Amino acid sequence: MYKSKVSDGKLVVDKPGLKGYVIYSKDTAHAAVVELERDSVLPEHKTPVDVLMLVLEGNGIINIGEHDYEVSKDNVIDSPKMIPHGIKNTGDGTLRVLVVKAPRP
């Protein structure tokens, strides 16, 4: 067992307007926090496992397949494996999303 901060996680994405920190990674699950600045985008992509997204802060659009979902704090989105998904910040501040993949890809 351990306690840490998101900022202590492993920085795996560091692009202008987009950061991603892995905060948990075991065989059973993988969790990261994605931070998108205003107008930034996490491009559409597929994963070989199911994905759960929890909006921690901000406003945006999460695209799952052919559907765009407007999201804000406390919204939960489920993305089935192998369905394209992406995130766009449409708000004025930072959009922070907890992304959980199970099992770890």
N, CA, C and O of each residue as an XYZ file, in Angstrom:
420
protein
N       0.847     -1.180      0.000
C       0.000      0.000      0.000
C       0.887      1.236      0.000
O       1.999      1.221      0.528
N       0.379      2.300     -0.597
C       1.142      3.540     -0.632
C       0.211      4.724     -0.826
O      -0.949      4.574     -1.210
N       0.742      5.888     -0.555
C       0.031      7.149     -0.775
C       0.955      8.052     -1.577
O       2.152      8.128     -1.299
N       0.404      8.731     -2.568
C       1.215      9.654     -3.356
C       0.327     10.748     -3.930
O      -0.883     10.761     -3.703
N       0.931     11.660     -4.671
C       0.215     12.733     -5.350
C       0.273     12.481     -6.850
O       1.176     11.797     -7.333
N      -0.683     13.027     -7.584
C      -0.668     12.904     -9.039
C       0.655     13.414     -9.595
O       1.232     12.802    -10.493
N       1.129     14.522     -9.067
C       2.378     15.109     -9.568
C       3.594     14.214     -9.311
O       4.650     14.417     -9.910
N       3.448     13.220     -8.420
C       4.524     12.249     -8.178
C       4.486     11.108     -9.184
O       5.423     10.313     -9.250
N       3.408     11.015     -9.974
C       3.282      9.948    -10.962
C       4.308     10.088    -12.075
O       4.941     11.133    -12.231
N       4.459      9.031    -12.835
C       5.404      9.029    -13.953
C       4.811      9.844    -15.111
O       3.732      9.529    -15.613
N       5.523     10.882    -15.522
C       5.085     11.715    -16.639
C       5.323     10.944    -17.936
O       6.468     10.708    -18.321
N       4.236     10.552    -18.610
C       4.363      9.741    -19.821
C       3.968     10.497    -21.089
O       4.317     10.088    -22.196
N       3.243     11.593    -20.922
C       2.902     12.462    -22.052
C       3.238     13.886    -21.631
O       2.766     14.363    -20.599
N       4.050     14.558    -22.427
C       4.437     15.933    -22.135
C       4.524     16.701    -23.445
O       5.598     16.866    -24.025
N       3.365     17.165    -23.893
C       3.267     17.928    -25.128
C       2.655     19.277    -24.795
O       2.039     19.422    -23.740
N       2.806     20.262    -25.658
C       2.177     21.560    -25.384
C       0.673     21.396    -25.141
O      -0.051     20.899    -26.004
N       0.213     21.815    -23.963
C      -1.196     21.760    -23.622
C      -1.702     20.415    -23.150
O      -2.882     20.283    -22.826
N      -0.827     19.397    -23.102
C      -1.264     18.037    -22.762
C      -0.208     17.329    -21.922
O       0.950     17.211    -22.321
N      -0.633     16.860    -20.745
C       0.259     16.082    -19.885
C      -0.489     14.854    -19.411
O      -1.705     14.884    -19.225
N       0.255     13.766    -19.214
C      -0.329     12.538    -18.696
C       0.587     11.919    -17.664
O       1.777     11.728    -17.916
N       0.038     11.603    -16.497
C       0.797     11.025    -15.389
C       0.238      9.648    -15.047
O      -0.949      9.526    -14.747
N       1.071      8.609    -15.087
C       0.649      7.293    -14.621
C       0.725      7.307    -13.103
O       1.776      7.584    -12.525
N      -0.407      7.002    -12.460
C      -0.453      7.035    -11.002
C      -0.618      5.646    -10.396
O      -0.478      5.472     -9.185
N      -0.918      4.643    -11.248
C      -1.123      3.278    -10.761
C      -0.927      2.332    -11.930
O      -1.471      2.560    -13.010
N      -0.156      1.271    -11.728
C       0.029      0.307    -12.800
C       0.362     -1.062    -12.215
O       1.468     -1.305    -11.732
N      -0.615     -1.934    -12.274
C      -0.452     -3.326    -11.859
C      -1.080     -4.200    -12.931
O      -1.714     -3.687    -13.853
N      -0.918     -5.496    -12.825
C      -1.486     -6.387    -13.833
C      -2.998     -6.229    -13.971
O      -3.540     -6.381    -15.066
N      -3.670     -5.929    -12.885
C      -5.126     -5.867    -12.883
C      -5.703     -4.563    -13.406
O      -6.847     -4.537    -13.859
N      -4.931     -3.475    -13.355
C      -5.447     -2.179    -13.801
C      -4.311     -1.179    -13.991
O      -3.206     -1.352    -13.476
N      -4.616     -0.141    -14.738
C      -3.665      0.927    -15.037
C      -4.442      2.241    -14.914
O      -5.531      2.366    -15.476
N      -3.901      3.214    -14.192
C      -4.587      4.496    -14.023
C      -3.643      5.649    -14.320
O      -2.468      5.630    -13.954
N      -4.190      6.650    -14.992
C      -3.417      7.845    -15.318
C      -4.327      9.060    -15.176
O      -5.549      8.955    -15.283
N      -3.717     10.203    -14.937
C      -4.442     11.467    -14.954
C      -3.957     12.248    -16.169
O      -2.763     12.489    -16.343
N      -4.914     12.635    -17.003
C      -4.621     13.411    -18.210
C      -5.051     14.847    -17.943
O      -6.166     15.095    -17.484
N      -4.161     15.787    -18.232
C      -4.443     17.213    -18.053
C      -4.354     17.910    -19.405
O      -3.317     17.878    -20.068
N      -5.449     18.535    -19.801
C      -5.506     19.246    -21.076
C      -5.767     20.723    -20.815
O      -6.731     21.079    -20.137
N      -4.916     21.571    -21.349
C      -5.133     23.012    -21.254
C      -6.221     23.420    -22.253
O      -6.617     22.633    -23.113
N      -6.688     24.645    -22.126
C      -7.761     25.164    -22.990
C      -7.491     24.876    -24.469
O      -6.390     25.116    -24.965
N      -8.504     24.359    -25.166
C      -8.474     24.035    -26.600
C      -7.548     22.875    -26.967
O      -7.377     22.589    -28.152
N      -6.951     22.203    -25.991
C      -6.065     21.079    -26.288
C      -6.866     19.800    -26.514
O      -8.006     19.668    -26.071
N      -6.228     18.856    -27.223
C      -6.891     17.620    -27.618
C      -5.986     16.415    -27.340
O      -4.787     16.445    -27.616
N      -6.582     15.366    -26.795
C      -5.946     14.049    -26.781
C      -6.535     13.338    -27.991
O      -7.719     13.003    -27.989
N      -5.725     13.099    -29.032
C      -6.272     12.564    -30.282
C      -6.972     11.210    -30.098
O      -6.655     10.427    -29.203
N      -7.921     10.985    -30.975
C      -8.661      9.733    -30.971
C      -7.695      8.558    -31.146
O      -6.772      8.612    -31.958
N      -7.926      7.500    -30.372
C      -7.099      6.294    -30.414
C      -7.910      5.123    -29.886
O      -9.002      5.315    -29.351
N      -7.384      3.905    -30.032
C      -8.045      2.697    -29.538
C      -7.173      2.048    -28.472
O      -5.950      2.184    -28.488
N      -7.817      1.340    -27.544
C      -7.084      0.554    -26.561
C      -7.633     -0.871    -26.576
O      -8.812     -1.083    -26.859
N      -6.775     -1.849    -26.270
C      -7.203     -3.255    -26.312
C      -7.992     -3.689    -25.071
O      -8.349     -4.861    -24.943
N      -8.263     -2.755    -24.164
C      -9.006     -3.059    -22.937
C     -10.062     -1.975    -22.707
O      -9.998     -0.901    -23.305
N     -11.028     -2.262    -21.841
C     -12.041     -1.273    -21.485
C     -11.405     -0.098    -20.748
O     -10.407     -0.255    -20.044
N     -12.003      1.087    -20.922
C     -11.498      2.307    -20.298
C     -12.639      3.005    -19.566
O     -13.743      3.140    -20.092
N     -12.351      3.442    -18.349
C     -13.284      4.248    -17.570
C     -12.645      5.616    -17.382
O     -11.477      5.711    -17.007
N     -13.413      6.683    -17.642
C     -12.906      8.037    -17.478
C     -13.769      8.792    -16.485
O     -14.996      8.787    -16.590
N     -13.134      9.438    -15.528
C     -13.809     10.261    -14.523
C     -13.263     11.673    -14.637
O     -12.063     11.893    -14.471
N     -14.136     12.630    -14.919
C     -13.709     14.023    -15.032
C     -13.505     14.585    -13.627
O     -14.434     14.642    -12.822
N     -12.272     14.997    -13.353
C     -11.919     15.547    -12.049
C     -12.133     17.050    -11.968
O     -12.434     17.601    -10.909
N     -11.969     17.698    -13.121
C     -12.027     19.169    -13.157
C     -12.203     19.618    -14.597
O     -11.661     19.003    -15.515
N     -12.959     20.685    -14.794
C     -13.064     21.300    -16.106
C     -14.246     20.826    -16.931
O     -15.124     20.105    -16.458
N     -14.234     21.264    -18.194
C     -15.298     20.958    -19.152
C     -14.682     20.543    -20.475
O     -13.630     21.043    -20.872
N     -15.355     19.620    -21.151
C     -14.830     19.189    -22.432
C     -15.788     18.283    -23.167
O     -16.962     18.155    -22.820
N     -15.246     17.660    -24.194
C     -15.974     16.673    -24.980
C     -15.133     15.407    -25.022
O     -13.949     15.437    -25.357
N     -15.765     14.302    -24.676
C     -15.131     12.994    -24.823
C     -15.857     12.285    -25.951
O     -17.074     12.106    -25.914
N     -15.096     11.891    -26.944
C     -15.637     11.200    -28.102
C     -15.437      9.708    -27.908
O     -14.325      9.251    -27.645
N     -16.531      8.943    -28.040
C     -16.474      7.486    -27.991
C     -17.141      6.982    -29.260
O     -18.354      7.119    -29.420
N     -16.367      6.403    -30.160
C     -16.930      5.948    -31.429
C     -17.534      7.111    -32.185
O     -16.857      8.102    -32.460
N     -18.816      6.992    -32.523
C     -19.521      8.034    -33.286
C     -20.206      9.062    -32.389
O     -20.909      9.939    -32.892
N     -20.017      8.973    -31.074
C     -20.741      9.832    -30.140
C     -19.819     10.831    -29.445
O     -18.725     10.475    -29.009
N     -20.266     12.078    -29.346
C     -19.573     13.113    -28.583
C     -20.372     13.377    -27.311
O     -21.573     13.638    -27.366
N     -19.700     13.308    -26.170
C     -20.343     13.533    -24.885
C     -19.764     14.791    -24.247
O     -18.559     14.865    -24.004
N     -20.617     15.783    -23.972
C     -20.175     16.947    -23.211
C     -20.010     16.506    -21.770
O     -20.904     15.883    -21.197
N     -18.859     16.832    -21.181
C     -18.566     16.374    -19.826
C     -18.113     17.532    -18.945
O     -17.603     18.549    -19.415
N     -18.321     17.331    -17.652
C     -17.852     18.275    -16.639
C     -17.522     17.472    -15.380
O     -17.659     16.249    -15.355
N     -17.092     18.170    -14.354
C     -16.661     17.539    -13.109
C     -17.660     16.483    -12.635
O     -18.871     16.703    -12.628
N     -17.116     15.332    -12.240
C     -17.851     14.184    -11.687
C     -18.557     13.329    -12.726
O     -19.188     12.338    -12.359
N     -18.476     13.673    -14.019
C     -19.049     12.792    -15.041
C     -18.153     11.580    -15.233
O     -16.927     11.680    -15.182
N     -18.787     10.432    -15.454
C     -18.091      9.170    -15.681
C     -18.469      8.673    -17.073
O     -19.642      8.658    -17.444
N     -17.456      8.267    -17.835
C     -17.657      7.763    -19.194
C     -16.986      6.397    -19.307
O     -15.871      6.196    -18.825
N     -17.679      5.471    -19.947
C     -17.158      4.125    -20.200
C     -16.863      3.996    -21.685
O     -17.710      4.310    -22.522
N     -15.658      3.531    -22.013
C     -15.295      3.303    -23.401
C     -14.902      1.844    -23.576
O     -13.881      1.409    -23.043
N     -15.706      1.081    -24.321
C     -15.373     -0.328    -24.529
C     -14.075     -0.500    -25.328
O     -13.684      0.371    -26.105
N     -13.435     -1.621    -25.118
C     -12.172     -1.876    -25.816
C     -12.348     -1.801    -27.328
O     -13.400     -2.144    -27.867
N     -11.297     -1.347    -27.993
C     -11.176     -1.245    -29.440
C     -12.154     -0.261    -30.099
O     -12.323     -0.279    -31.319
N     -12.791      0.590    -29.301
C     -13.639      1.657    -29.848
C     -12.820      2.950    -29.792
O     -12.310      3.298    -28.727
N     -12.680      3.667    -30.906
C     -11.897      4.907    -30.882
C     -12.469      5.908    -29.875
O     -13.684      6.079    -29.768
N     -11.572      6.563    -29.145
C     -11.991      7.574    -28.177
C     -10.926      8.668    -28.092
O      -9.745      8.427    -28.338
N     -11.373      9.873    -27.737
C     -10.480     11.014    -27.597
C     -11.103     12.042    -26.673
O     -12.272     11.933    -26.302
N     -10.309     13.045    -26.302
C     -10.758     14.068    -25.351
C     -10.380     15.447    -25.882
O      -9.290     15.637    -26.422
N     -11.303     16.420    -25.722
C     -11.005     17.811    -26.085
C     -11.457     18.717    -24.952
O     -12.561     18.574    -24.427
N     -10.590     19.652    -24.581
C     -10.937     20.655    -23.586
C     -11.684     21.782    -24.281
O     -11.139     22.445    -25.164
N     -12.939     22.000    -23.881
C     -13.742     23.089    -24.444
C     -14.009     24.192    -23.424
O     -14.721     25.155    -23.712
N     -13.437     24.046    -22.237
C     -13.660     25.023    -21.185
C     -12.596     26.102    -21.153
O     -11.707     26.147    -22.003
N     -12.700     26.966    -20.164
C     -11.751     28.063    -20.004
C     -10.519     27.667    -19.195
O      -9.467     28.295    -19.320
N     -10.643     26.634    -18.371
C      -9.535     26.207    -17.523
C      -9.017     24.847    -17.939
O      -9.316     24.359    -19.029
N      -8.235     24.238    -17.057
C      -7.666     22.917    -17.306
C      -8.744     21.851    -17.188
O      -9.594     21.909    -16.299
N      -8.703     20.879    -18.089
C      -9.556     19.695    -18.013
C      -8.691     18.561    -17.491
O      -7.689     18.205    -18.112
N      -9.075     17.985    -16.344
C      -8.343     16.869    -15.739
C      -9.247     15.645    -15.720
O     -10.382     15.703    -15.249
N      -8.725     14.531    -16.242
C      -9.516     13.308    -16.357
C      -8.701     12.142    -15.811
O      -7.554     11.929    -16.203
N      -9.316     11.390    -14.898
C      -8.729     10.135    -14.438
C      -9.123      9.065    -15.436
O     -10.306      8.878    -15.720
N      -8.137      8.363    -15.968
C      -8.353      7.318    -16.961
C      -7.912      5.993    -16.350
O      -6.760      5.837    -15.946
N      -8.845      5.038    -16.289
C      -8.546      3.727    -15.713
C      -8.761      2.668    -16.790
O      -9.829      2.595    -17.397
N      -7.739      1.853    -17.020
C      -7.816      0.762    -17.988
C      -7.720     -0.546    -17.219
O      -6.855     -0.721    -16.361
N      -8.642     -1.475    -17.551
C      -8.642     -2.749    -16.846
C      -8.969     -3.880    -17.820
O      -9.932     -3.802    -18.582
N      -8.144     -4.941    -17.781
C      -6.872     -5.010    -17.077
C      -5.837     -4.119    -17.748
O      -6.102     -3.531    -18.796
N      -4.655     -4.019    -17.143
C      -3.591     -3.196    -17.743
C      -3.287     -3.721    -19.136
O      -3.098     -4.924    -19.319
N      -3.238     -2.829    -20.122
C      -2.935     -3.271    -21.499
C      -1.489     -3.734    -21.658
O      -1.085     -4.132    -22.750
